[in-house]
Amino acid sequence: MNYLKLAIHTGFGVALVVAATATVEAQVFYQSPGVVQGGYVPQGVIVQPTQTFQDVQTIQEPTEEQLKQLRIGANLYDSGSSPVVRSVFTNGPAQKAGLQSGDVITKINGEDSTTVAEFNSKLAAMSAGDSFTLTRRRGEEETEVTVSVMTLADVLKASSVPEPGMFDSAIGQSKTRITSIKQQIENAKLDMADLEKRLAAEEAELAKLNEKAEASAAETKKMEAEKMEKKKMEAEKMEAKKMEGSDSKTVEGSLKK
């Protein structure tokens, strides 16, 4: 398996940084345990500008011998004067000693440290589990810290284990969001209940208005019917009077004759 892909899958925090250019001469750095040499990425070397992404595909898992090499769990690079920490591995000795990205390693056990190769050679003279004093410069301040050494295999193994408490913040935020959503649901239920009451009241009011409207329409219809009946009766009376007047004239005419 490709070692870089293995590292990504197991959470070693492998990163790849390319200078802002599209040319193959771009400076490429591999954030992994070390330098590209011997078919894997050991501690602290920069891939040269002549190497490209195709080189990454041929990088293999470390050999048994390489896994036995001593490391502190930090990716270092040469600055021209002293090694500089590019990154540290989760749960590794460097992280536990408080080393951070950008720290300059100026001394090992009181002796000047000038290159990554020199740093690694001094580690090679130690044994797994040994501790040494490392002087690091952060900004303008120099501090001595005690760092233990581990085999590369142990560094990688430790890095594959989640750091204690690393999910606490995310878990806390998730719980807060869940509580908030539940409260929103409860508020929505109360709002829904209130809306249902308002709907019921509006429907009752509508029913009353419909009853009034129907009663009013019936009353209007009754009044119209009564009015029509009254007009009909008046018309009949007038017709009857006309008929009576006509009959009287006919009788008078007969008598005159």
C-alpha positions in Angstrom: 0.0 0.0 0.0 1.2 3.5 -0.7 2.6 4.8 2.6 1.2 8.3 2.2 -2.3 6.9 1.6 -1.9 4.5 4.6 -1.0 7.5 6.7 -4.0 9.4 5.6 -6.3 6.5 6.3 -5.0 5.9 9.8 -5.0 9.6 10.8 -1.3 10.4 10.8 -2.1 14.0 9.5 -0.1 13.7 6.3 -0.2 16.9 4.4 1.2 18.1 1.1 2.2 21.7 0.4 3.0 23.0 -3.0 4.3 26.4 -3.9 1.8 28.7 -5.7 3.0 27.8 -9.2 1.8 25.4 -11.9 5.4 24.5 -13.0 7.0 21.1 -12.1 9.9 23.1 -10.5 7.6 24.0 -7.6 9.0 23.3 -4.1 7.1 20.3 -2.6 7.1 19.3 1.1 5.7 16.1 2.5 4.4 16.4 6.0 5.0 12.9 7.3 7.5 11.2 9.5 10.7 12.5 7.9 12.4 12.7 4.5 11.8 11.0 1.2 14.6 8.5 1.1 14.8 4.7 0.9 11.2 4.5 -0.4 9.4 6.2 2.5 9.0 9.5 4.2 11.3 9.6 7.3 11.8 12.5 9.7 12.7 15.9 8.4 13.6 16.2 4.7 12.3 18.5 2.0 11.5 16.9 -1.4 13.6 18.6 -4.0 12.2 20.8 -6.7 13.0 18.1 -9.3 10.6 15.7 -7.7 6.9 15.8 -8.8 3.6 14.3 -7.8 4.5 11.1 -9.7 7.2 10.5 -7.1 4.5 10.3 -4.4 2.9 7.3 -6.1 6.1 5.2 -5.8 6.6 5.9 -2.0 6.1 2.6 -0.2 5.6 1.6 3.4 8.7 1.7 5.7 10.9 -1.4 5.9 11.4 -3.3 9.2 14.8 -1.6 9.5 13.3 1.9 9.0 10.6 1.2 11.6 13.3 0.6 14.2 14.9 4.0 13.6 14.6 6.4 16.6 12.4 9.5 16.3 10.7 12.1 18.5 7.5 12.3 16.5 8.2 15.6 14.8 8.7 16.6 11.1 11.9 18.7 10.9 13.5 20.7 8.1 16.8 22.5 7.7 16.7 26.3 8.0 20.3 26.9 7.3 21.3 27.2 10.9 19.2 24.8 13.0 16.5 22.3 12.5 13.0 23.7 12.6 9.8 21.9 13.6 7.4 21.8 10.7 4.8 19.7 12.5 4.4 17.2 15.3 2.6 13.9 15.5 -0.4 13.3 17.8 0.5 11.6 21.0 4.2 11.6 20.0 7.1 12.6 22.4 7.5 16.0 20.7 3.9 16.9 21.2 4.0 15.7 24.8 7.1 17.9 25.4 5.2 20.9 24.1 7.0 21.3 20.8 5.1 23.3 18.1 5.4 24.1 14.5 8.0 26.8 14.0 10.1 25.9 17.1 13.8 26.1 16.3 15.9 23.3 17.8 19.2 25.0 18.8 20.7 22.4 21.1 20.6 18.7 22.1 21.9 17.9 25.6 23.6 21.3 25.6 25.4 20.8 22.2 24.6 22.9 19.2 22.2 21.3 16.6 22.8 22.6 13.1 21.2 20.2 10.7 18.5 17.5 10.6 21.1 14.9 9.7 23.1 15.8 12.7 20.0 15.7 14.9 19.1 12.2 13.6 22.6 10.9 14.1 22.5 12.0 17.8 19.2 10.2 18.1 20.7 7.1 16.6 23.2 6.9 19.4 20.4 6.6 21.9 18.0 3.8 22.8 14.2 3.7 22.6 12.8 5.1 25.9 15.8 7.3 26.5 15.2 11.0 27.3 17.4 14.0 26.5 17.3 17.8 26.9 16.3 19.8 23.9 16.7 23.5 23.7 14.1 25.1 21.5 13.7 28.8 20.5 10.2 30.2 20.0 10.2 33.7 19.0 12.9 35.5 21.1 12.7 33.0 24.0 14.8 29.8 24.5 13.4 27.0 26.7 14.8 23.6 27.6 12.4 20.7 27.5 12.8 17.0 28.1 12.0 14.7 25.2 12.0 11.0 25.0 12.8 8.9 21.9 10.7 6.2 20.2 11.1 4.0 17.3 9.3 5.1 14.1 7.0 2.1 14.5 5.9 3.4 18.0 5.5 6.9 16.7 3.2 5.8 13.9 1.3 3.5 16.3 0.8 6.3 18.8 -0.3 8.7 16.1 -3.0 6.3 15.0 -4.7 6.6 18.4 -7.0 9.6 18.8 -5.7 12.2 21.2 -7.5 12.1 24.6 -10.2 14.8 24.7 -9.7 15.8 21.1 -13.4 15.3 20.4 -14.6 16.9 23.6 -15.2 20.3 22.0 -17.0 18.9 19.0 -19.1 16.7 21.2 -20.0 19.6 23.4 -21.0 21.7 20.5 -23.0 18.9 19.0 -24.9 18.4 22.3 -25.6 22.1 22.5 -27.0 22.1 18.9 -29.2 19.1 19.7 -30.5 20.8 22.9 -31.2 23.9 20.8 -33.1 21.9 18.1 -35.1 20.1 20.8 -36.1 23.4 22.3 -37.0 24.7 18.9 -39.2 21.7 18.4 -40.9 22.3 21.8 -41.4 25.9 20.9 -42.9 24.9 17.5 -45.3 22.5 19.3 -46.5 25.3 21.6 -46.8 27.6 18.6 -48.7 24.9 16.7 -51.1 24.4 19.7 -51.7 28.1 19.8 -52.3 28.2 16.0 -54.8 25.3 16.4 -56.7 27.2 19.1 -56.7 30.3 16.9 -57.9 28.2 13.9 -60.7 26.7 16.0 -61.8 30.1 17.2 -61.8 31.5 13.6 -63.8 28.5 12.4 -66.4 29.0 15.2 -66.6 32.7 14.3 -67.1 31.8 10.7 -69.9 29.3 11.6 -71.7 32.1 13.5 -71.3 34.5 10.7 -72.6 31.9 8.2 -75.7 31.4 10.5 -76.3 35.1 10.7 -75.9 35.5 6.9 -78.3 32.6 6.3 -80.8 34.1 8.8 -80.5 37.5 7.2 -81.0 36.0 3.7 -84.1 34.1 4.9 -85.5 37.3 6.5 -84.8 39.3 3.4 -86.5 36.6 1.3 -89.5 36.6 3.6 -89.8 40.3 3.5 -89.6 40.3 -0.3 -92.3 37.6 -0.4 -94.6 39.6 1.9 -94.0 42.7 -0.1 -94.9 40.9 -3.3 -98.0 39.4 -1.7 -99.1 42.9 -0.5 -98.6 44.3 -4.0 -100.6 41.5 -5.5 -103.4 42.0 -3.0 -103.5 45.8 -3.8 -103.5 45.1 -7.5 -106.4 42.7 -7.0 -108.3 45.3 -5.0 -107.8 47.9 -7.6 -109.0 45.5 -10.3 -112.0 44.7 -8.3 -112.9 48.4 -7.9 -112.5 48.8 -11.6 -114.8 46.0 -12.2 -117.4 47.4 -9.8 -117.3 50.8 -11.5 -117.7 49.2 -14.9 -120.8 47.2 -13.8 -122.4 50.3 -12.3 -122.1 52.2 -15.5 -123.7 49.3 -17.4 -126.7 49.2 -15.1 -127.2 53.0 -15.3 -127.1 52.8 -19.1 -129.8 50.1 -19.1 -132.1 52.1 -16.9 -131.8 55.2 -19.1 -132.9 53.2 -22.1 
